[in-house]
């Protein structure tokens, strides 16, 4: 009857049979998968009664809570994450679902082991069993070569990671953190299409970091924290421009960080703390415009902090403690407006705390302890409104504690073991901070018992006193320097004058005895190293010519350079009227006596006069040999005065006044007191 009715409505027989076949096929598929799902239900308990309400024989599995099917009615997904499930997973039943591609059961209380039956889920692409209470090791995974995502974090599994993971061409996301895994990471991980992220932190893994995980530049996270990895960071990781988080904290990694890794444009977290890295922080860090957290503590980094670090404008935290960083804190650190934490303790920093630190308006935590930082605590540090913790202990800071710190509400203040002096501000003189002031013998307080009481002299008076002290000291320094400069210039001018040879090309050369000399040789011999005597009007030089002849040359200073002449040579100076000078020269040159020193010639110009005598050694022969050597020079001077006094031309002889002046310069009384007698024969 049913068939007849069907045909009466004009439906062709083919449609009827097709529909009937589909219904039978679907019913058969449901009947095959239903037992597997009902077995899953019977193995699991939950505190939520609504989870499995829909799971009954009268309902289609595609309508079960947490179950998804494909267009053909086959189960493809089991999604029961965070449903408070308890029990042991029946993988033998689950993997009979031949179209199953996704199992998501994370964050439940499932226990037991992950059995080898899992290998039958050959179409599985997504497996998330993390956050459960499994025991045992990895099951057989070799047949799951379609796997793209695997999360077994915090699941309790142990043993080694299957090396076949490196052969899974589609595996791009791997999370195995917080387990008891040992051995090496498969070195071929990512070698096919590259990884999107990997997190194997908090295990006991060792060996090198796989080199190809950055292939195709798609990786976002590399997290290998708290393991025992060794070796260095692969050099090609410097090209991971997609990388946002690089975390290898607490391993045994070493070597130099690849230069380009410092400046990756999308990098937000760079955490290599607690390893054995060395080398300097690259200036490329200025290119890391997204970098927020820089964790480098407990390594062997050295060199200075690059100025470019202040160009990484997104920095929130700089953790650099326990390294070998030297040099100064960058002056331009104030550019880091988002910086909340600056931890540079236990390094070799020197110099001063830059005043620009007060421009880091978000700073809450500053730790510069155990360095060699000097200078004063900048008052600008007290303007940091968010400042909560300040540790400057064990440096060589001096000066007073800035009063600007009094207005901050701090949970920690440690200024111990420095060279601070002055009064501890009353608002900071509390028992909680007392230890933070120790090791500064010159600090005082009217409140804290363990410190010397402060004098009643006000801080302003002290500052005024210090200002006056430094002002007076400064003036004294200026006075001393000025005096030294004045004396130096006088001496320099004198030496310059004494060594000066006239630069004119116009000479007047007069001979008084027959001789063959070149006046240029005489002039060239007027050098400081040839001086053999000095007088009030000029110097005497010993000049040896190329021929071997030796002469004594008197260089008479000009009248515009010396105004007070007190010697017989003053009578020979040049002037606008040269008659007197010529007369004196004529007197000396006219004397012909074996016991009188000869004047060979004169060389004169507009500003200089040179008298060329026979060698001084010959003159010394005229002096009594019994005279002490240090008096012979004076004896020669007296001899010359005597010659002037016996000049044939009367007006050429010196006046009595001039004679007295010349004798005072020679001081003959010293000679006479020793019974020195000069005799002129003839």
Long-range contacts (C-beta under 8 A, 24 or more apart in sequence): 26-73, 29-72, 29-73, 29-74, 30-60, 30-61, 30-73, 32-96, 33-61, 33-74, 33-75, 33-96, 33-97, 34-61, 35-93, 36-93, 36-94, 36-96, 36-97, 37-61, 37-64, 37-67, 37-75, 37-93, 37-97, 39-90, 39-93, 40-78, 40-89, 40-90, 40-93, 40-94, 43-87, 43-88, 43-89, 43-90, 43-93, 44-85, 44-86, 44-87, 44-89, 44-110, 45-85, 45-86, 45-87, 46-83, 46-84, 46-85, 46-86, 47-84, 48-83, 48-84, 51-80, 51-83, 51-85, 68-102, 70-99, 72-99, 74-98, 74-99, 75-99, 75-100, 76-100, 76-101, 76-102, 77-101, 77-102, 77-103, 77-104, 78-102, 78-103, 78-104, 78-105, 79-104, 80-104, 80-105, 80-108, 81-105, 81-106, 81-107, 81-108, 81-128, 82-106, 82-107, 82-108, 83-108, 84-108, 84-109, 85-109, 85-110, 86-110, 86-111, 87-111, 88-112, 89-114, 91-115, 91-117, 91-118, 91-120, 91-121, 92-117, 92-120, 94-121, 95-119, 95-120, 95-121, 96-120, 97-121, 98-123, 99-123, 100-124, 101-125, 101-126, 102-126, 102-127, 103-127, 103-128, 103-129, 104-128, 105-129, 105-132, 106-130, 106-131, 106-132, 106-151, 107-131, 107-132, 108-132, 109-133, 110-134, 111-135, 113-139, 114-138, 114-139, 114-157, 115-139, 116-140, 118-144, 119-143, 119-144, 122-146, 125-149, 125-170, 127-151, 127-152, 129-155, 130-154, 130-155, 130-175, 131-155, 132-156, 138-162, 141-165, 144-168, 145-169, 145-170, 146-170, 147-171, 148-172, 148-173, 149-173, 150-174, 150-175, 150-176, 151-175, 152-176, 152-179, 153-177, 153-178, 153-179, 153-199, 154-178, 154-179, 155-179, 156-180, 157-181, 158-182, 159-183, 160-184, 161-185, 161-186, 161-200, 161-205, 162-186, 165-189, 166-191, 166-210, 168-192, 169-193, 171-195, 172-196, 172-197, 172-218, 173-197, 173-198, 174-198, 174-199, 174-200, 175-199, 175-200, 176-200, 176-203, 177-201, 177-202, 177-203, 177-223, 178-202, 178-203, 179-203, 180-204, 181-205, 182-206, 183-207, 184-208, 185-209, 185-210, 186-210, 187-211, 188-212, 189-213, 190-214, 190-215, 190-219, 191-215, 193-218, 194-218, 194-219, 195-219, 196-220, 197-221, 197-222, 197-223, 198-222, 198-223, 198-224, 199-223, 200-224, 200-227, 201-225, 201-226, 201-227, 201-247, 202-226, 202-227, 203-227, 204-228, 205-229, 206-230, 207-231, 209-233, 209-234, 209-248, 209-253, 210-234, 211-236, 214-239, 214-240, 214-243, 217-241, 217-242, 218-242, 219-243, 220-244, 220-245, 221-245, 221-247, 222-246, 222-247, 222-248, 223-247, 224-248, 224-251, 225-249, 225-250, 225-251, 225-271, 226-250, 226-251, 227-251, 228-252, 229-253, 230-254, 231-255, 232-256, 233-257, 233-258, 233-261, 234-258, 237-261, 238-264, 240-264, 241-265, 241-266, 242-266, 243-267, 244-268, 244-269, 244-290, 245-269, 245-271, 246-270, 246-271, 246-272, 247-271, 248-272, 248-275, 249-273, 249-274, 249-275, 249-295, 250-274, 250-275, 251-275, 252-276, 253-277, 254-278, 255-279, 257-282, 259-284, 260-284, 262-287, 262-288, 263-287, 263-288, 264-288, 265-289, 265-290, 266-290, 267-291, 268-292, 268-293, 268-314, 269-293, 269-295, 270-294, 270-295, 270-296, 271-295, 272-296, 272-299, 273-297, 273-298, 273-299, 273-319, 274-298, 274-299, 275-299, 276-300, 277-301, 278-302, 279-303, 280-304, 280-306, 281-305, 281-306, 281-309, 281-325, 282-306, 283-307, 283-308, 284-308, 285-309, 285-311, 285-312, 286-310, 286-311, 286-312, 287-311, 288-312, 289-313, 289-314, 290-314, 291-315, 292-316, 292-317, 292-338, 293-317, 293-319, 294-318, 294-319, 294-320, 295-319, 296-320, 296-323, 297-321, 297-322, 297-323, 297-343, 298-322, 298-323, 299-323, 300-324, 301-325, 302-326, 303-327, 304-328, 305-329, 305-330, 306-330, 307-331, 307-332, 309-333, 310-334, 310-335, 310-336, 311-335, 312-336, 313-337, 313-338, 314-338, 315-339, 316-340, 316-341, 316-362, 317-341, 317-343, 318-342, 318-343, 318-344, 319-343, 320-344, 320-347, 321-345, 321-346, 321-347, 321-367, 322-346, 322-347, 323-347, 324-348, 325-349, 326-350, 327-351, 328-352, 328-354, 329-353, 329-354, 329-357, 329-368, 329-373, 330-354, 331-356, 332-356, 333-357, 333-360, 334-358, 334-359, 334-360, 335-359, 336-360, 337-361, 337-362, 338-362, 339-363, 340-364, 340-365, 340-386, 341-365, 342-366, 342-367, 342-368, 343-367, 344-368, 344-371, 345-369, 345-370, 345-371, 345-391, 346-370, 346-371, 347-371, 348-372, 349-373, 350-374, 351-375, 352-376, 352-378, 353-377, 353-378, 353-381, 353-392, 353-397, 354-378, 355-380, 356-380, 357-381, 357-384, 358-382, 358-383, 358-384, 360-384, 361-385, 361-386, 362-386, 363-387, 364-388, 364-389, 365-389, 366-390, 366-391, 366-392, 367-391, 368-392, 368-395, 369-393, 369-394, 369-395, 369-414, 370-394, 370-395, 371-395, 372-396, 373-397, 374-398, 375-399, 376-400, 377-401, 377-402, 377-405, 377-415, 377-420, 378-402, 379-403, 379-404, 380-404, 381-405, 382-406, 382-407, 382-408, 384-408, 388-412, 389-413, 390-414, 390-415, 392-418, 393-417, 393-418, 393-436, 393-439, 394-418, 400-459, 401-425, 401-428, 401-443, 403-459, 412-436, 415-440, 416-440, 422-459, 422-462, 423-454, 423-459, 424-448, 424-451, 495-528, 497-557, 497-561, 498-528, 498-531, 498-534, 498-539, 499-526, 499-527, 499-528, 501-526, 501-608, 502-605, 502-606, 502-607, 502-608, 504-605, 504-606, 504-607, 504-608, 506-605, 506-606, 507-603, 507-604, 507-605, 508-602, 508-603, 508-604, 508-605, 509-601, 509-602, 509-603, 510-585, 510-601, 510-602, 510-603, 510-604, 511-600, 511-601, 512-585, 512-589, 512-598, 512-599, 512-600, 512-601, 512-602, 513-589, 513-598, 513-599, 513-600, 513-601, 515-600, 515-601, 517-545, 517-549, 517-551, 517-600, 517-601, 517-612, 518-545, 519-603, 521-545, 521-546, 522-551, 522-553, 522-603, 522-610, 522-612, 523-603, 523-610, 525-553, 526-553, 526-555, 526-610, 532-616, 533-616, 533-633, 535-567, 535-569, 535-637, 535-665, 536-562, 536-564, 536-565, 536-566, 536-567, 536-569, 536-570, 536-665, 537-562, 537-565, 537-567, 537-569, 537-570, 537-572, 537-573, 538-569, 540-616, 542-615, 542-616, 543-612, 550-615, 550-617, 551-600, 551-612, 551-613, 551-614, 551-615, 552-612, 552-613, 552-614, 552-615, 552-616, 552-619, 553-610, 553-611, 553-612, 553-613, 554-610, 554-611, 554-613, 555-608, 555-609, 555-610, 556-608, 556-609, 556-610, 556-611, 558-607, 558-608, 560-607, 566-661, 566-662, 566-664, 566-665, 567-637, 567-661, 567-662, 567-665, 567-666, 568-637, 568-640, 568-641, 568-644, 568-654, 568-662, 571-644, 571-654, 571-658, 572-609, 572-611, 573-609, 574-604, 574-606, 574-607, 574-608, 574-609, 580-652, 581-609, 583-649, 583-651, 583-652, 584-644, 584-647, 584-652, 585-611, 586-649, 586-652, 587-644, 587-647, 587-648, 587-649, 587-652, 588-643, 588-644, 590-648, 591-643, 593-681, 593-682, 594-682, 595-622, 595-680, 595-681, 595-682, 596-622, 596-643, 596-680, 597-622, 597-636, 597-639, 597-640, 623-678, 624-676, 624-677, 624-678, 624-679, 627-671, 627-676, 628-674, 631-670, 631-671, 631-674, 631-676, 634-666, 634-667, 634-668, 634-670, 634-671, 635-671, 635-676, 635-678, 637-665, 637-666, 638-663, 638-666, 638-668, 638-671, 638-678, 639-678, 639-680, 641-666, 642-678, 642-680, 643-680, 646-680
